[in-house]
């Protein structure tokens, strides 16, 4: 291996705030925060938005979003436009003055 081109690996604590889950791993990530770990040593802390402890694929718990509310919001937004009208709802056009004769 060439010297001076490889990053320095060090132990880092990764914390998933959503699941209140932490784990210690080796990484090159740069952090400003530190935390005291279970072994009594202090390690750099990196906060995660999601990990295997909170991801639906690994937990088996899916979040169901309020799709009904989203659909209604979309329909209300476009109900007066050409996109919001259903087939057969279009107002029939009145005959022009020339055609009335």
N, C-alpha and C positions, 0 to 999 in steps of 0.2 A: 504494500500500500504506500502511496505517496504521503509524505508528511505535510501537514499544514493545510490540507484541502478538505478534510472531513470535519463535520460539526461535532461539538462536544456534547455528548449525551450525559444527562444527569437525571436523578429521580425527581419526578414532578407529581403532585397530587392533582388529579382531575376530579372536579366536583360538578355533579348534575343537580342543580338547584331545584328542578321540577320534581325530582324523585327523592331528594335528600339522600343521595348516594355518592360515595367517593371511592376512588381507587388510586393506588400508587403505581406508576409506570415510569419507564425510562423515556425521555423525550428531549428534543432540542428547542421546544417552544420557549419564548421569552415572556416572563411575567413580572409584575411589580409587587404582587401580593404573596404572602407566605402564610402557612398554617402549620400548627403542631399536629403531627400524625400520631397514630396509635402506639408507635414504638418510642415516643418521647422526643423524637428529632423534629426539627423544623424544616419544611420543604416548600419550594415554590408552589403556588396555587394557580390553577387554570380552571376557570368556570365554563362549563358546557351548557348549551341550551337543551340538548337531548343526548341520551346515551342508551345503552341496551336496557337500562332499568326503567326508562320512561317511553321508549319507542313502541308504538302499537304492534309492530311486527313481533317483537320479542316478548311483550307482556301479554299479548292476546286480547287486549282491551282496545276496542276501536272507539273513537270519538265520533258521534253522530252530530253533524252540523244542522242548523236550522235551515234546511233547503226550502221548506215551504215559504218562509219569510223572504228568502232571496228571490224565489220565483214570483211571489206577489209584488215585490218591489220592482222587479223587472217589468212585469205586466203593467203596473201603474205608470211606470216611466214612459212606456211606449204605447199606451192604450189609444192615444189620439193620433198616432202616426200610422203610416201605411203598413208598418211591420206589426202593429198591434191588432189590426182588424182581422177577424176570421173570415173565411170564405163565405160569401153570401151576406155579410154585414155591410157591404159597401152601399151607400145611398144611391138609389137610381138617379141618374141625371135627368133633369127636366128637359123636354124637347125645346129646341130653339124656336124663336118667334117665326122663323121661316117655315118650320116643319108643322106648326100648329094649324096652318091653313087647310 
